[in-house]
Amino acid sequence: MIRTEVTPEWQQVLDTLPAEARQMLVDEAEHLANAIKYRNDRARISTNGALEVLFAIGCAYNRIDGEGNQHGG
């Protein structure tokens, strides 16, 4: 369930994914938003904000290999 409307830019990204991957990413974004609210009931984050956080984590993860070595780029 998407709690906030996804921006056109994020919709373009989501549209490139298979349906199962798209649903998983949206579900994880919602879990992240709920976790932040659980930790601090005054905090607010949109689905788009949570997608941005997950994207940043994914980019950082892709720069680091399993041994903690950073990839070039």
SULLINCOR-V64616 format. One record per helix or strand. SS is the DSSP state (@ for helix, = for strand). FROM is the first residue (numbers start at 1). TO is the last residue. If there is no record, write none. Layout:
# SULLINCOR-V64616
[[SS:FROM:TO] [SS:FROM:TO]]
This chain:
# SULLINCOR-V64616
[[@:8:15] [@:19:39] [@:47:63] [=:64:64] [=:70:70]]
